[in-house]
Amino acid sequence: MQLIKSAPTRGEDGEKIYTNEVVMISDDPDMLRAKAHELCQGMDIKPEPWCSRYPVMGNDQVQSDHEWVMKLSNGIGFIIEK
């Protein structure tokens, strides 16, 4: 599993573009969550709750590599991916 930091930036035309950076790789999701909380503290931002990602669209379940997602108030997101 890996922890990904997704940060928004503005393109030349003003479009919001997200850049993804792999922050940590571990088989332990608790270690990945702890690292995300540590990074939030370093940015002086209160960590938000984690949300699980099992999207359902109609009768079909969509398979996602994202296990957990945390969206912060500044637009940055942390993703725990399989």
Secondary structure, 3 states (H helix, E strand, C coil): CEEEEEEEEECCCCCEEEEEEEEEECCCHHHHHHHHHHHHHHCCCCCCCCEECCCEECCEECCCCEEEEEECCCCCEEEEEC
